[in-house]
């Protein structure tokens, strides 16, 4: 894939993420008064208070935030981030004129809206894009205070949800919080993947034999790490191998067969890139 093809593909994927996010807002969240944080949450509140278009509010908040971050912190965001934020603001209002709510059940709206928004934002972020919003405000708070970025985002979203709870009632505020949790989880799944693999760490008196059998039987690469037993002060080899979930049993049987006294640790691995696993 050439450089221009890669750039075009990235913009196509960012556009897909923006469309999914906008559909989540228009199909589920905005019609049901669920303001799940972010500038879209403020836009939803202002829309029902004064009739302002949600996209216009989002854009009017994002532009000064982008300018403030650029002026105070320097150019933190690229063209793709500006494109994502502006296109989402425009698309939210365009879709609002041609689509309607899929459901009027606030629970379904909170869950499915969170899924759509989370997947959309996750795709946008995966290709180095951004939809603006609370991330920009969090950068400014982090700059002027000792608050970490994650804490700043949480505080901003909590304030927006609290505002929604005051305007729309505490029940809809709780639905907004539920939607925020769902969308955050969906973002993580898109960013880190859903195919959990396993990392096996093996300490044995027969590291060469175990490594050879893993490479021969399972056709997985094995890495030898240097370790020191702090009680015995003896040097040991620590074997590390990444396997799929279905291969965990084979690793246990193989290690037990060669060295029943081996020390074996198996842990979750959220994402693996490289030969034999997902592409880079």
N, C-alpha and C positions, 0 to 999 in steps of 0.2 A: 504494500500500500504506500503510495507516494505521500509526501508531506501535505499536499493540497487535498488529496483524498481523505487523509486522516482528519484534517481540520474540518472538512465538509461533514464527515461522519460524526464528529464531536458535536457540531452545531445541530445536526439532525437529532441526535440523542438528547441534547439539551432542550430542543424544541418539543420532543416527545414528553420529557419530564415536565415542561411548562404546561402542556396540554392536559396531562393527567392531574396536575395540581389544580389548574383552573376548573376542571370538571369536578374535582373533589369539593371545591368551594361552592360551585353553582348547583351541583346536583344534591349536595347533602348539607354542608355547614351553613352557608349564608341563609338559605330559605328557612332553616330551622333555628335561626338566631344562636348558633353555636360559634362563639368567638374564641377559638382555641389558640390564643396567643398570637404574636407577630403583628405586623402592620395590617394583615388581613383581618385580625381580630378587632383592631381599632376601626378599620374600615367598616366592619359589620356593625359595630356599635353606632358609629356616626351615620350609617345608612338608615338605621331604624329610628335614630333620634331626629335627624334633619333631612333625610331623603337623599343624601349625597351618594353618588355612585362609588361602590367599594373600590374599583380599580383606580379611580381618580384619587381617592384618599391614599391608597397604597403608593401611587406614583408621587404624590405631593409630599409624602413622608420619606420615601426612598431617595429622592433627588437631593434634598438637603443633607441627609445622612451620608450619602456617597461623597458629597462635596466636603462635608466636615471631616470625614475620615481621611480623605485625600489631602486636605489642607493640614490637618494636625499630625497625621501619622505617615503621610506619604502615600504613593500609589500602591495600596494593598490589594486592589482588585483589578483584574484584566477586563478586556473587552467582553469576554464571555459572561462575566458576572453582570455587567451593565446590560448586556443583551437579555439575559435571563430575567432580571428584575423588571425591565421596561416591558418586555413582551408578555410577562405574566400579568402585569397591571392592565395592559391593553386587552388581553384575551379574556380576563375576568369580566370586564364590562361588555365585550362583544358577545360572549357566550350567555351572559345574563339576559340579553335581548332575544335570544333564539332558543334557549333551553329553559326547562323548569325543574322543580325538585323531583327526584326519583321516589322519595319517601317523605312522609310527614311524621314518622316515628322518630323521636329525638335519640333514642338509644341506637337504632339502626343508622341514623344519620351520623352520630358521633363515631361509631365504629368504622363504617365504610368510608366516611369522609376522611377519617384519620388514615385509613389504608391508602386511599387514592393520593392524598396530599403527601404522605410519607414516602410512598413509592416514587411519586413525581419529583419531590425534592431530592430524594436519594439518587435518582438517575442524574439529575442536574449536577449534584455535587460530585458524583463519580466521574463526570467528564469536565471537572474543574470549573463548573459554572456556579451561579448563586442566584437566589431570588431576593437577596437583600434582607430587609426586615430587622429582626432583633439582633442578628449577628453583628450588624453595623453599630447598633447602640451598645452592644456588649463590648465591642472594641474600644469605644470611647470611655465607657465606665472603667474598663481595665486600665486604660491609660492614666486616668485621673485618680484612681483609687488602687488599693491593694487587692481588690476582688478579682478572682480568677474568671476566665472567660465563661466556663460552664456555669459558675455561680451567677454571673451577670445575666446570662441568657435566662436562667431559671427565675431570677428576681423580676426581670422585665415581663416574661410570660405570666408569672404569677400576678403581677399588678394588672395586666390586661384582662386576665380571667376574672380577677376580683372586680374590675370595672364592669365586665359583662354580667357578673352575678348581681351587682347593684342595679344595673339597668334592666336586665331581663329576668331577674329572680335567681335565688340560690340554686334551684334545681338545674337550670340551664347552665349555670356556672360549673356545676359538678359534671355535667355532660361535656362541657368544654375541656375540663381537665382530663376526662377520660379520652377524648379525642386527641389531646396533646400527647398522652402516654402512648396511644396506639400509633400515632404518626412517628413518634420518636423511635419506637420499636421497628416500624417499617423502614425507616431510614437506615437503621443499623443493619437490617437484613439485606438491603440493597447494597450497602457499602461493604459489608463483610462477607456476604454470601450465606446461603442456607445449608450448603453441603458440608457438615461438620466432619472433619477428619480427626485422626488421633495421632498423638506423638507418644512414642514409647521410649523410655529411658531405662537402660539395662546395665546393671553392675554385676559382673560375674567373674569367676576365676578362669573362664574360658571365652574371652571376648572374640578371639580370632575365629573359633569354631562357630559361634553364634552368628557373627557377622557374615561369615561365608554362607551359612545355610539360609539366612534371610535373603541374601542377594541371589542365591541359586533357586530357592523354592518360591519366594514371593516376588522376585525380580524388583526389589526395592533397594535404593541406595542406603547405605549406612554411614554415619559420621561418627568418628571416635573423638570424644572430648577428654581432656585431662582433668582428673579429679583427685582430691586428697581426702582420705578419711580423717576427720578431725580427732577422733578418739584414738585410732591406731597410728595416726600420722603416716600411713602407708599410701603410696601412689596407686591409683586405679584408673583403668580406662572406663569411660562412661559411653555406652553406645546409644546413639539417637537415631531413630527411624520414624518416618511419617508414613502411616498406612491409612487405608479407608476403614470405615467402621466394620465392614464385613470381614476384614483381615485381622481384626484384633484377636479373635479366638485362635487363629493359626499362629500368631506371634506368641501367645501364651503357651500353646502346646509345644512349639519349637523350643522355646527357652526352657520349659520344664523338662523336656526330653534330654537336653544337653546338660543342664545344670539345675537340678531341683532346688538348690539353695540360692539361686540368683535373686537379686533384688530388682524388681520390675515396677516401674511407675508409668501409668498411662493417663494422659490428660487430653482434654479437648483442644483442637486447633480450629480457629474460626475460618481461616482462609489460607490456602496453600497455592502458590504460583510456581510453575516450573515444570520440568519434564515429568510426565506421568500424572500430572494434576492439571489444573486450569491453566490456560495460556496467560502469558504475561500481559 
